[in-house]
Amino acid sequence: MMIGLDRHRKYVPESQKYYEKKRGEGKKHNQAIRALGRHLCRIIYKMLKEGREYEIRPEKGYKQSPFTTALPLEISSGMIRPE
């Protein structure tokens, strides 16, 4: 899981920014990665709770991330899978 989070942050500028924020607070690499994982879990939980799709909203002046497309999720029998 930690390797997946580390790769994710390298491709998603918003996650890299969150990671750098945690590093700036004095967290070590593994602590910052775990904090990013918790942050993403909160985002996913809220998406599922509100029935929203995943989207990255780029900040003004930033190039849009390749991961900005919305991913609809289907929840059935306890499994989450893209439609």
C-alpha positions as a LaTeX table, in Angstrom:
\begin{tabular}{lrrr}
\hline
Residue & $x$ (\AA) & $y$ (\AA) & $z$ (\AA) \\
\hline
Met1 & 0.00 & 0.00 & 0.00 \\
Met2 & 2.82 & 2.42 & 0.86 \\
Ile3 & 4.47 & 1.83 & $-2.52$ \\
Gly4 & 1.16 & 2.50 & $-4.28$ \\
Leu5 & 0.69 & 5.73 & $-2.35$ \\
Asp6 & 4.23 & 6.83 & $-3.12$ \\
Arg7 & 3.69 & 6.23 & $-6.85$ \\
His8 & 0.30 & 7.98 & $-6.70$ \\
Arg9 & 1.82 & 11.13 & $-5.20$ \\
Lys10 & 4.42 & 11.27 & $-7.97$ \\
Tyr11 & 1.69 & 11.39 & $-10.65$ \\
Val12 & $-0.94$ & 13.56 & $-8.94$ \\
Pro13 & 0.28 & 17.09 & $-8.21$ \\
Glu14 & $-2.33$ & 17.66 & $-5.49$ \\
Ser15 & $-1.10$ & 14.60 & $-3.58$ \\
Gln16 & 2.52 & 15.68 & $-4.04$ \\
Lys17 & 1.61 & 19.06 & $-2.58$ \\
Tyr18 & $-0.02$ & 17.40 & 0.46 \\
Tyr19 & 3.04 & 15.16 & 0.90 \\
Glu20 & 5.38 & 18.17 & 0.74 \\
Lys21 & 3.22 & 19.99 & 3.28 \\
Lys22 & 3.60 & 17.08 & 5.70 \\
Arg23 & 7.35 & 16.92 & 5.06 \\
Gly24 & 7.49 & 20.65 & 5.77 \\
Glu25 & 5.85 & 19.96 & 9.13 \\
Gly26 & 8.86 & 17.79 & 10.02 \\
Lys27 & 7.36 & 14.39 & 9.19 \\
Lys28 & 9.64 & 11.66 & 7.88 \\
His29 & 8.93 & 10.08 & 4.48 \\
Asn30 & 6.95 & 7.11 & 5.84 \\
Gln31 & 4.94 & 9.32 & 8.19 \\
Ala32 & 4.06 & 11.68 & 5.34 \\
Ile33 & 3.03 & 8.75 & 3.10 \\
Arg34 & 0.79 & 7.34 & 5.85 \\
Ala35 & $-0.76$ & 10.80 & 6.33 \\
Leu36 & $-1.43$ & 10.95 & 2.58 \\
Gly37 & $-3.08$ & 7.51 & 2.76 \\
Arg38 & $-5.37$ & 8.65 & 5.58 \\
His39 & $-6.17$ & 11.81 & 3.64 \\
Leu40 & $-7.13$ & 9.80 & 0.54 \\
Cys41 & $-9.23$ & 7.40 & 2.65 \\
Arg42 & $-11.22$ & 10.35 & 3.99 \\
Ile43 & $-11.76$ & 11.60 & 0.44 \\
Ile44 & $-12.91$ & 8.17 & $-0.78$ \\
Tyr45 & $-15.25$ & 7.74 & 2.21 \\
Lys46 & $-16.85$ & 11.13 & 1.58 \\
Met47 & $-17.24$ & 10.31 & $-2.13$ \\
Leu48 & $-19.02$ & 7.07 & $-1.33$ \\
Lys49 & $-21.17$ & 8.66 & 1.36 \\
Glu50 & $-22.29$ & 11.50 & $-0.92$ \\
Gly51 & $-22.46$ & 9.42 & $-4.12$ \\
Arg52 & $-19.94$ & 11.68 & $-5.85$ \\
Glu53 & $-17.45$ & 10.82 & $-8.57$ \\
Tyr54 & $-13.69$ & 11.19 & $-8.20$ \\
Glu55 & $-12.35$ & 14.34 & $-9.75$ \\
Ile56 & $-9.28$ & 16.48 & $-9.33$ \\
Arg57 & $-9.91$ & 20.19 & $-9.48$ \\
Pro58 & $-6.75$ & 21.87 & $-10.72$ \\
Glu59 & $-5.69$ & 25.11 & $-9.07$ \\
Lys60 & $-5.52$ & 28.27 & $-11.13$ \\
Gly61 & $-2.37$ & 28.44 & $-13.21$ \\
Tyr62 & $-1.63$ & 24.70 & $-13.02$ \\
Lys63 & $-1.72$ & 22.32 & $-15.94$ \\
Gln64 & $-4.58$ & 19.85 & $-15.64$ \\
Ser65 & $-3.62$ & 16.41 & $-14.32$ \\
Pro66 & $-4.13$ & 13.34 & $-16.56$ \\
Phe67 & $-6.24$ & 11.89 & $-13.71$ \\
Thr68 & $-8.96$ & 14.55 & $-13.87$ \\
Thr69 & $-11.57$ & 12.40 & $-15.55$ \\
Ala70 & $-14.42$ & 11.38 & $-13.30$ \\
Leu71 & $-14.54$ & 7.70 & $-12.44$ \\
Pro72 & $-18.08$ & 6.45 & $-11.75$ \\
Leu73 & $-18.15$ & 3.72 & $-9.11$ \\
Glu74 & $-20.57$ & 0.84 & $-8.79$ \\
Ile75 & $-21.18$ & $-0.50$ & $-5.32$ \\
Ser76 & $-22.73$ & $-3.93$ & $-5.14$ \\
Ser77 & $-22.39$ & $-6.72$ & $-2.62$ \\
Gly78 & $-19.73$ & $-4.84$ & $-0.67$ \\
Met79 & $-17.35$ & $-4.50$ & $-3.62$ \\
Ile80 & $-16.34$ & $-1.22$ & $-5.22$ \\
Arg81 & $-15.42$ & $-1.40$ & $-8.88$ \\
Pro82 & $-15.32$ & 1.06 & $-11.77$ \\
Glu83 & $-18.29$ & 0.84 & $-14.10$ \\
\hline
\end{tabular}
